């Protein structure tokens, strides 16, 4: 497929992994005197556009923060409506995602979800398992602190059982126990709605990500805004603790 990239963006500048905190559905609905649920429904369309843009731009992996551990504290009616929306969206979008060679993966405390939604998640992951295109990860009931604590528990059990020495634990071994094991760390984090915080999302994985914030509310996030974020990423020199001169020397 021939892809037309923005003038400021070359194929070599495209991040391998983009993570997005999809924020602002409620405010978008409030501005229009609509229910919060209508905002969440509008946000599904933006998620679809983001997936399409990621595919077109050559992004290898896209991770979307759909529902956090903290979101369980929202009104029960809103949480219930969100869960139903997730089921509906999976039913509606799965066929097209599969046809587009997208591989789906879900991370988070999935055991807390309704059985019907868990069944749909399992079906989606199984159906797209062999796909080799965009790797789409949906974070549901996910929290970065929870992820790190669970990884720590897993390693502690291995040490207790004599399968691992404490001195052997390093970045690679720890990362292998996280929900995101096997995936490259995000190169770019995008957050919408004007908030400038990580909100307990991928705390380990975002250590060296470029952060891009926009005032655009999530239901209004489209290809042009996504391209702004990609162009910002392309303008950055990623040093990972080295000096700019060191990075240039390696590039040469």
N, C-alpha and C positions, 0 to 999 in steps of 0.2 A: 504494500500500500504506500503510495506517495504521500508524504506529509509535508505541509507547508508550515515551517516554523517562523515565529516572529523574527524580524530583522536582527534583533539584538541577541538572538539565541541560536547557537550552533548545536548540532547533535552531541558533540563532545562536552557541552556545558550542561546537559540535562542531568539532574540528580537521579541516581539509581533508585532511591527510596524517598518517597514523600509521605509525611504523616500530617494529618489535618485534624484540628480540634474544631468541630462544626458547631459554632456558637451563634446564638442570636435568633433562633426560631421564635421564642416567646416574645421578644421585643418587636420582631417583624409583625407578628399577629396583633400585638397591642397597638402598634401604630395604625393599624387598619380596623381597629375595634372588632377583631375576630378572636376566636378561642385560641388558646395555646396549641390545641391539637391541630388546628388548621395551619399553624406555623410549622409544626412537625411534618405535616403532610407536604407542605411546600418545600421543606428541606430535603425530602426524598428526591425531588426533581434535581436539586443541586448536586446531590450525591451522584446521581446518574450522569450528569454533565461532567463532573469531576473524573469519574471513571473513564468516560469517553475521551476526555482531554488527556488523561494520563496515558491511555493506549496510543492516541495519535502522536503525542510528543515523545514517546519512547521511554517513559518511566517504567522501570522494571517492577517496582513494588509500591503499592499505595495502602496506607493504613489509616482507617477512619475511626475516630473516637465517637461511638454512637451512644454509649450509656455508661456512666462511671459508677464506681462503688458508692459514691456520695449521692448519686441520683435516686437511690432507693428511698431517701428521706423526703422526696417530693410528695405532693398529695397523691393518695392512693388512686384516685380517678385518673390523674395524668399518667402515672406509671402503668396502670392497666391499659390505657389507650395506646401508650407507646409500645407495649408488648404486642398488642393486636396489630399495630402498624408494622412492626418488624415482620410478623408472620405474613401479612398481606404483601409487603414489599418483596419478601423472598419468593413467594408464590408467583408474583407478577414478573419479577426481574430475572429469575434463575435461568429460564430458557435462553434469554438474550445474552446473559453473561456467559453461559456455556457455549453458545454459538460463536461468541467473540473470543473463545479460548482463554477466558479468565479463570484462574484458579482461586477458589474461595477458601478462606481460613478464618476461624473465629477464636478469639482469646478472651479470657476473663473467667470469673466464677460461674461457669455455665450451669453448674448444678443448682444454682439459685433460680434459674429461669423456669418458666412454665414448661411442663412436659411436651406440650404441643409445639412450642418454639424450639425446644431441644431437638425434637424429631425433624423439624424443617432444617435446622442447622446441620444435623448429621446427613440428611439427604443432599443438601447443597454441597457439603464437603466431599461426599462420596461421588457425586455426579461429576464434579469438576476436578477430581484428584489427578487425572492424567493430563490435564491441560497445561500448556507450556507458555502461555502468554502472560499478561499482567497478573501478578500475585496480589490479590486483594485481601487484606486482613481487616476484619471488623472487630473492634474492641467493645465487648458487651459485658456489663457488670465488672468492669476492669478498673483496677487501681494500681498505680506504680508501687506504692508502699506494700500493698498486699502481695504483689508479684515478687518483690525482693524478699519479703518475709518467708513466702512459700519456698523460694529457691534456697534460702538459708536453712530452713527446716530439712529440705531434701538432702542437702550436703551434710547436715548434722547427723542425720540418720545413717548416711553412708560411712561417716567417721565412726559412729557408735558400733556399726556392724563390722568394722574392720576393713571395709572396702576402699577406704580413702584415708590418706594421711592429711592432717591439717596443713602441713607444710607444702602439700601438693596443690592446694587451692590457689588458683590465679584467675585472671580476668576471663580466660577462655572457659575454664571449668565452671565458673560461676554463671557465665552467660548461657551455658548449655542447659541450665536448670530453669531459666526464665521462660515465660510464655512465648517469647519471641525467638526462642532458640532456632538456629538455622537461618535466620533472616539477617541481612545486612542492617546495620544501624541506620536510622533515618539520616539522610543528608540535609533535608529541609523540613522544618516544621512550619505549618501555616495555621494561624488562628484568626478567625473572623470575629466581628462585632466590637472591635476596639479594645477588648481586654488583652492585657499583656502579661500573661502568666501561663505556666505549664499545667496547672490544675491536676497534679498527681497522675500525669500521663507519661508512660514510658520513661520513668525517671532515670533508669540505668542507660537506656538506649540513646537518649538525647544528649549525652555528654558533649558531643562535638557537632551537633546539628546547627545549621544556620537557622535563625528564628525570624519569621516574617509575620508581621501583624497588620491587619487591615480593619478599617471601620465598617466595611461592608458586612451586612448581616447575612447569615448563612443562606437563606432562601434567595438572596440576590447574587450569590457567588456563581459566576459563570466562567466560560473559557477565557474571556479577556482578563478577568481578575487573576485566574490561575496563571496566565501567561505573565502577568506583572510579577508574581511571586517567582516564577522560573527565571525571569530576566534579572531579578534581584540576586538570586542564587548565582547566576552566571557571572555577575559582576564581582563576586567575592573571591578572595584568595584564601583557600583553606590551608591553614598552617599546622594544625594539630600540635601546637606547642613549639614548633620550630620558628625560626625567623623567616621573613620574606625572602631574604637572600638565599637561605638554605633551600627553600622550596623551588626558587628559580633555578638553582644549580641542578637539582634533581630533574626538573622539567627539561633542562637543556641536555 
